[in-house]
Amino acid sequence: MLKTSDLRLKDVVDLRDGRRLGLINDLEVDLESGRVRAVVVPGSARLLGLFGRDNDYVIPWEHIKVFGVDCILVELTS
């Protein structure tokens, strides 16, 4: 079983290019079915955070490929 607190401690890595996207910040949950629909990873900071952030990565649950010990491997679409 995987706890949400465990999810927040794992790096999210894109399988296509090996890029580290960050840590999970939020989950999108379908309240009717009780299923997680997507995970949300905040976008990277622009110029030391002074000019905000890029758009968040909303990664559908189906695009998560592996839950590893240290990281979560995902496959982002273009």
C-alpha positions as CSV (number, residue, x, y, z in Angstrom):
1,M,0.0,0.0,0.0
2,L,1.2,3.5,-0.8
3,K,0.4,6.5,1.5
4,T,0.0,10.0,0.2
5,S,2.8,11.1,2.6
6,D,5.1,8.6,0.8
7,L,4.2,10.1,-2.6
8,R,5.2,13.6,-1.6
9,L,8.8,12.4,-0.8
10,K,9.5,10.8,-4.2
11,D,11.0,12.6,-7.2
12,V,8.9,12.5,-10.3
13,V,11.0,11.7,-13.4
14,D,9.9,11.8,-17.1
15,L,10.9,8.5,-18.8
16,R,11.3,10.2,-22.2
17,D,14.2,12.4,-21.3
18,G,15.2,11.5,-17.7
19,R,14.3,15.0,-16.6
20,R,13.4,15.5,-12.9
21,L,10.0,17.3,-12.7
22,G,9.9,17.8,-9.0
23,L,7.8,16.4,-6.1
24,I,4.1,15.7,-6.0
25,N,2.2,18.7,-4.5
26,D,-1.4,17.6,-5.0
27,L,-3.7,14.9,-6.1
28,E,-6.9,15.1,-8.3
29,V,-9.4,12.7,-6.9
30,D,-12.8,11.6,-8.4
31,L,-15.0,11.9,-5.3
32,E,-17.7,9.7,-6.8
33,S,-15.5,6.7,-7.5
34,G,-12.9,7.4,-4.8
35,R,-10.1,7.0,-7.4
36,V,-7.0,9.2,-8.0
37,R,-7.3,10.8,-11.5
38,A,-4.0,12.7,-11.6
39,V,-1.0,13.9,-9.6
40,V,0.1,17.5,-9.7
41,V,3.8,18.6,-9.7
42,P,4.5,22.3,-9.5
43,G,6.2,23.9,-12.5
44,S,9.8,25.1,-12.1
45,A,10.5,28.6,-10.7
46,R,11.5,31.3,-13.1
47,L,14.5,33.4,-12.3
48,L,14.8,32.4,-8.6
49,G,11.1,32.5,-8.1
50,L,10.9,36.3,-8.7
51,F,8.8,36.0,-11.8
52,G,6.5,33.2,-10.7
53,R,6.4,29.6,-11.9
54,D,5.9,27.7,-15.1
55,N,2.6,25.9,-15.5
56,D,2.0,22.9,-13.2
57,Y,2.4,19.4,-14.5
58,V,-0.9,17.6,-14.2
59,I,0.0,13.9,-14.8
60,P,-2.9,11.5,-15.4
61,W,-2.8,8.4,-13.3
62,E,-2.5,6.2,-16.4
63,H,0.8,8.0,-17.4
64,I,2.5,6.8,-14.2
65,K,4.6,3.8,-15.1
66,V,6.6,2.8,-12.0
67,F,6.6,3.6,-8.3
68,G,10.2,3.1,-7.4
69,V,11.9,3.3,-4.0
70,D,13.2,6.8,-4.6
71,C,11.3,8.1,-7.6
72,I,8.1,7.8,-9.6
73,L,8.6,7.3,-13.4
74,V,6.0,8.9,-15.6
75,E,5.6,9.3,-19.3
76,L,4.5,12.8,-20.2
77,T,2.7,13.6,-23.5
78,S,3.9,16.5,-25.6
